[in-house]
Amino acid sequence: ECHDCADDIVVSGPLMFEYGETKKCLDYDTEGGHLLVAECHGGHKQAWYFDGAALKSKYDDRCLDYFQTGGNVFMHLDLLCAKFH
């Protein structure tokens, strides 16, 4: 049984997806603020952490957010992450 388990969960590092033998990682395109699924290379733009309320990039602490119009996923400045807290 788990009580208040979220406090014990640590999420940090690459977010990896496996398709059979192929592994892909969530990659941050800092030029356009978009997210990509790309080959895993362990670079700083593939490092993520969960701060208890939002998934953030270790590269610049921006929050992962879903843009409602068009279904695209973008990174937002930490200031805009306040809606998650």
WOFEN-V811576 format. One record per backbone hydrogen bond with DSSP energy under -0.5 kcal/mol. CO is the residue of the C=O (numbers start at 0). NH is the residue of the N-H. If there is no record, write none. Layout:
<<CO & NH> <CO & NH>>
//
This chain:
<<1 & 3> <3 & 6> <4 & 7> <4 & 8> <5 & 8> <8 & 10> <9 & 11> <10 & 49> <12 & 47> <13 & 15> <14 & 25> <16 & 23> <17 & 19> <18 & 21> <21 & 18> <22 & 39> <23 & 16> <24 & 37> <26 & 28> <26 & 35> <27 & 29> <28 & 32> <28 & 33> <32 & 74> <33 & 28> <35 & 26> <35 & 37> <37 & 24> <42 & 45> <43 & 46> <44 & 27> <46 & 57> <46 & 58> <47 & 12> <48 & 50> <48 & 55> <53 & 50> <54 & 63> <55 & 48> <56 & 60> <61 & 56> <62 & 75> <64 & 66> <64 & 73> <65 & 67> <66 & 70> <67 & 69> <71 & 66> <72 & 34> <73 & 64> <75 & 62> <76 & 79> <76 & 80> <77 & 80> <78 & 81> <79 & 82> <80 & 83> <81 & 84>>
//
